[in-house]
Each structure stands twice: as C-alpha cells, then as structure tokens.
Amino acid sequence: MAHGDTSIGGPREGFHTTAWSMILAYQKGNEIDRQEAITQLIEQYWKPVYYYIRLQWGHTNEDSKDLAQQFFAHLLEAQTLTQVARSRGRFRAFLKATLKNYLTNDYWHGRALKRGGGKQVVSLQQLQEADRTPRAPTKTPNRHSTRSGDAP
C-alpha cells in the first residue's frame, strides 16, 4: 500500500477473476441473495476500482474513495449489473468500461459546472429580438422643471 492510500477493500489491488455465481445471484436471486451478492462484489472489486481511479485518473486518496463509493452507488441505482452477461465477455472488462464512462461523465459534468453550468442560457437570437422590442420610455428629468423651492 502506497503512502496515503487506504486500507479499505483489503490488500489486493488488481481486478479479480469473476465469480459469475455472484453476478447470477444478484440478477436472479431473491432480495437476501441479491444483498449478499452485491456485498461480495463490492468487497471484491472496491479496491481495484479505487486504485484505477487513483492511479489512472490521478485523483487524491479521498477523492478516489468518494468516487469509488459513488460509482458503486451508480451501479446499483442504474441497475447496471442486470445487463452483465457472461456471453458478452469478462466482468472486469465490463466493470472497467463502465467505470471509465462514469468517470468521464463525472469529469465533464464538473467542468460544465465550472464554466457556468446551471445558469440560464440565452441565445443570440433572443438577445437580438429583445433589442428590437420597443420599450416604454424611461422617466427622465424635465428640462423645464423648477428647482426645489422655486415658484412655478
């Protein structure tokens, strides 16, 4: 373990050989089987996901931990694991590709927010139309108005 890394997820850094029984238990099992399977999958793959984020993407220790947790939450929320099939290839290749897509989307989403994301976008056409729209005259001082205290 490198200085500043985490002990979460055990000592192993590399992606493991897939235990397809865990995947099938998640996909086809009852709620208890699904919970056990996802717990085992996360325990088995948390550390490799963490190291991939840390070493390949250059994130800090804490950011890598957060992104690993968010990635697994995303897998569960999007029900991504229901799409995995042994006939499509290795699970670790699927997991790495899904992780890379997740991190890419996270990166671009973060950049969009830094560039003003979340703010209303106004097209040039809307601005041009607004310039052509007649406006009510603004109240301007009358040249012939009297000074305060002067009689009319």
Summary of the structure (lengths in Angstrom):
residues: 152
radius of gyration: 28.8
end to end distance: 89.8
largest distance: 98.3
contacts: 313
relative contact order: 0.10
helix: 61%
strand: 0%
